[in-house]
Amino acid sequence: PFNSASQNTAAARRPASPARSSTALYSGADFVRAVVDAIDTDRVAEFRRKLRQTEFILIDGLEELLSSAATQQELAHLLDACGDQHDDVENRMDPQPQAATTASRSYGFGTQWVITSRELPVEITSLDRRLASRLMNGLCVPIQAPGPAARRVLLVRMSEWLGTSLTEPAVDALADGVPGLLPTNSTVLDINQVLIRLAQAEPGPDKPIGIERFTADRKSTRLNS
């Protein structure tokens, strides 16, 4: 992922604004849908204003933006716009603006962007070059897939958020990894998608998810493919 860590400095110096939202969390596909919907409904200005007023924005899965050139261009525009706002705030608040941290000035005004990808942006050949350059100006750090202990916690909490539950054997199996369903290198987004599928399978989310649903899900996946 990439994380513009220096934004914490700018955020700490300015008073909190009650008009600012705290977080916006997107999968890459969700972000594409949000941008396309804003374009189709002629609400791009409103969409941009909403994100500029958000303090923390996560986009999980940069690769999912590759299907939409318009979304890539919009993300690059948003990062540039946040940088313009950050420069304006720094110039008004710092007596010596040149002394301010500038490592990630493109992602400022208290907005912190975290964007995950399976490769560095410059290594994604079909990614818009302007966007890749903007992202590489941030801090690029490797992250590991959650291990068994972390997966166990995520499985329990995420199933609760989805309004369902897992049996203990199901938690144990998924935490250790289930080939063909949830490999050991699965991301948090992968875990969420699998839980949604399992919850929707018979007999539905009102009943705890047991191991028997794993087989049903794999059969359904093969049929759909």
C-alpha positions as CSV (number, residue, x, y, z in Angstrom):
1,P,0.0,0.0,0.0
2,F,1.0,3.6,0.1
3,N,0.5,5.9,3.0
4,S,1.1,9.6,3.2
5,A,2.3,9.7,6.8
6,S,3.3,13.4,6.9
7,Q,-0.4,14.5,6.7
8,N,-0.6,13.8,10.5
9,T,1.5,16.9,11.0
10,A,-0.7,19.2,9.0
11,A,-3.8,17.7,10.7
12,A,-2.5,18.3,14.2
13,R,-1.8,22.0,13.6
14,R,-5.3,22.8,12.3
15,P,-8.4,22.9,14.4
16,A,-10.8,20.0,13.7
17,S,-13.8,20.9,11.6
18,P,-17.2,19.5,12.4
19,A,-18.0,19.6,8.7
20,R,-15.3,17.0,7.9
21,S,-16.1,13.3,7.7
22,S,-13.8,10.9,9.5
23,T,-13.4,8.0,7.0
24,A,-14.3,6.8,3.6
25,L,-13.5,3.1,2.8
26,Y,-13.7,1.7,-0.7
27,S,-12.8,-1.5,-2.5
28,G,-11.3,-0.6,-5.9
29,A,-14.5,-1.8,-7.6
30,D,-16.6,0.3,-5.2
31,F,-14.5,3.4,-6.0
32,V,-15.0,2.8,-9.7
33,R,-18.7,2.5,-9.3
34,A,-18.8,5.7,-7.2
35,V,-16.9,7.7,-9.8
36,V,-18.9,6.3,-12.7
37,D,-22.2,7.1,-10.8
38,A,-21.0,10.6,-10.1
39,I,-20.2,11.2,-13.8
40,D,-23.5,9.6,-15.0
41,T,-25.6,11.7,-12.6
42,D,-23.6,14.9,-13.2
43,R,-22.6,15.1,-9.5
44,V,-18.8,15.0,-9.9
45,A,-18.4,18.3,-8.1
46,E,-20.4,17.0,-5.1
47,F,-18.3,13.8,-5.1
48,R,-15.0,15.7,-5.1
49,R,-16.2,18.0,-2.3
50,K,-17.2,15.0,-0.2
51,L,-13.8,13.3,-0.5
52,R,-11.9,16.6,0.1
53,Q,-13.8,16.9,3.4
54,T,-12.8,13.4,4.5
55,E,-9.9,12.9,6.9
56,F,-9.0,9.3,6.0
57,I,-9.6,7.5,2.7
58,L,-8.8,3.9,2.0
59,I,-9.0,2.3,-1.5
60,D,-8.3,-1.4,-1.2
61,G,-7.3,-2.8,-4.6
62,L,-5.7,-0.3,-7.0
63,E,-5.7,-2.9,-9.8
64,E,-9.5,-2.8,-9.9
65,L,-9.3,0.7,-11.2
66,L,-7.6,-0.5,-14.4
67,S,-10.9,-1.1,-16.1
68,S,-11.8,2.6,-15.9
69,A,-9.6,5.3,-17.3
70,A,-12.0,8.0,-16.1
71,T,-11.6,6.7,-12.5
72,Q,-7.8,6.7,-12.7
73,Q,-7.9,10.3,-14.0
74,E,-10.4,11.3,-11.3
75,L,-8.2,9.8,-8.5
76,A,-5.2,11.7,-9.9
77,H,-7.2,14.9,-9.9
78,L,-8.3,14.4,-6.3
79,L,-4.8,13.8,-5.1
80,D,-3.6,17.0,-6.9
81,A,-6.6,19.0,-5.5
82,C,-5.8,17.9,-2.0
83,G,-2.2,19.0,-2.6
84,D,-3.3,22.4,-3.7
85,Q,-5.4,22.8,-0.5
86,H,-2.5,21.5,1.6
87,D,-0.1,24.1,0.2
88,D,-2.7,26.9,0.9
89,V,-3.1,25.8,4.5
90,E,0.7,25.5,5.0
91,N,1.3,28.9,3.6
92,R,-1.3,30.5,6.0
93,M,-0.3,28.5,9.1
94,D,3.5,28.3,8.9
95,P,5.7,31.4,9.3
96,Q,8.4,29.5,7.3
97,P,6.4,27.3,4.9
98,Q,9.6,25.9,3.3
99,A,10.4,24.2,6.6
100,A,7.2,22.1,6.5
101,T,7.3,18.5,5.6
102,T,6.8,18.2,1.9
103,A,7.4,14.4,1.3
104,S,3.7,13.9,0.5
105,R,2.4,17.4,-0.1
106,S,0.0,16.0,-2.8
107,Y,-2.2,14.4,-0.2
108,G,-2.6,17.1,2.4
109,F,-5.1,19.4,4.2
110,G,-5.4,16.7,6.9
111,T,-6.6,14.0,4.4
112,Q,-4.7,10.8,4.6
113,W,-4.9,8.4,1.7
114,V,-4.1,4.7,1.9
115,I,-4.2,2.8,-1.4
116,T,-3.4,-0.9,-1.5
117,S,-2.1,-2.9,-4.5
118,R,-0.4,-6.2,-5.2
119,E,2.4,-4.4,-7.0
120,L,4.1,-1.0,-6.9
121,P,2.1,1.6,-8.9
122,V,5.0,2.0,-11.4
123,E,5.0,-1.8,-12.0
124,I,1.4,-1.8,-13.1
125,T,1.9,-1.3,-16.8
126,S,-1.7,-0.3,-17.7
127,L,-2.0,2.2,-14.8
128,D,-2.3,5.9,-15.9
129,R,1.3,7.2,-15.7
130,R,0.3,10.5,-14.0
131,L,-1.6,8.6,-11.3
132,A,1.4,6.2,-10.8
133,S,3.7,9.1,-10.4
134,R,1.4,10.8,-7.8
135,L,1.1,7.5,-5.8
136,M,4.9,6.9,-5.9
137,N,5.3,10.3,-4.2
138,G,3.8,8.8,-1.1
139,L,5.3,6.3,1.2
140,C,5.2,2.8,-0.3
141,V,5.5,0.0,2.3
142,P,5.0,-3.8,2.0
143,I,2.3,-5.4,4.0
144,Q,1.8,-9.1,4.8
145,A,-1.5,-11.0,4.6
146,P,-3.0,-11.5,8.1
147,G,-1.7,-14.6,9.9
148,P,-3.9,-17.3,11.5
149,A,-4.4,-15.3,14.8
150,A,-5.3,-12.1,13.0
151,R,-7.6,-14.0,10.6
152,R,-9.5,-15.5,13.5
153,V,-10.2,-12.1,14.9
154,L,-11.2,-10.7,11.5
155,L,-13.5,-13.7,10.8
156,V,-15.4,-13.3,14.0
157,R,-15.7,-9.5,13.9
158,M,-16.5,-9.3,10.1
159,S,-19.1,-12.0,10.4
160,E,-20.7,-9.9,13.2
161,W,-20.7,-6.8,11.0
162,L,-22.4,-8.8,8.3
163,G,-25.1,-9.9,10.7
164,T,-24.2,-13.5,10.8
165,S,-21.9,-15.9,12.8
166,L,-19.5,-18.7,12.3
167,T,-19.3,-22.0,14.1
168,E,-16.0,-22.7,16.0
169,P,-15.0,-25.4,13.5
170,A,-15.6,-23.0,10.6
171,V,-13.5,-20.3,12.3
172,D,-10.7,-22.8,12.9
173,A,-10.7,-24.0,9.3
174,L,-10.9,-20.5,7.7
175,A,-8.2,-19.1,10.0
176,D,-5.9,-21.9,8.9
177,G,-6.8,-21.5,5.2
178,V,-9.2,-23.5,3.0
179,P,-7.8,-24.3,-0.5
180,G,-10.1,-23.2,-3.2
181,L,-12.0,-21.0,-0.9
182,L,-9.8,-18.9,1.3
183,P,-6.0,-19.4,0.8
184,T,-3.5,-18.5,3.5
185,N,-2.4,-15.4,1.5
186,S,-5.9,-13.9,1.3
187,T,-6.4,-10.2,2.0
188,V,-8.9,-8.7,4.3
189,L,-11.1,-7.9,1.2
190,D,-10.9,-11.5,0.2
191,I,-12.1,-12.6,3.7
192,N,-15.0,-10.2,3.4
193,Q,-16.0,-11.4,0.0
194,V,-15.9,-15.1,1.1
195,L,-18.0,-14.3,4.2
196,I,-20.6,-12.5,2.1
197,R,-20.9,-15.6,-0.2
198,L,-21.1,-18.0,2.7
199,A,-23.7,-15.9,4.4
200,Q,-25.9,-15.8,1.3
201,A,-25.7,-19.6,0.8
202,E,-28.5,-21.8,2.2
203,P,-29.8,-21.7,4.9
204,G,-29.0,-17.9,4.9
205,P,-27.3,-15.5,7.3
206,D,-29.7,-16.1,10.2
207,K,-28.1,-19.5,10.7
208,P,-24.4,-19.9,11.8
209,I,-22.0,-20.6,9.0
210,G,-20.7,-24.1,9.3
211,I,-18.1,-26.2,7.4
212,E,-20.8,-27.8,5.3
213,R,-21.3,-24.4,3.5
214,F,-17.7,-24.5,2.2
215,T,-18.5,-27.5,-0.1
216,A,-21.7,-25.8,-1.3
217,D,-19.8,-22.6,-2.0
218,R,-17.1,-24.4,-4.0
219,K,-19.7,-26.3,-6.1
220,S,-21.6,-23.0,-6.7
221,T,-18.4,-21.3,-7.8
222,R,-17.6,-24.1,-10.3
223,L,-21.0,-23.9,-11.7
224,N,-21.0,-20.2,-12.2
225,S,-17.6,-20.3,-13.8
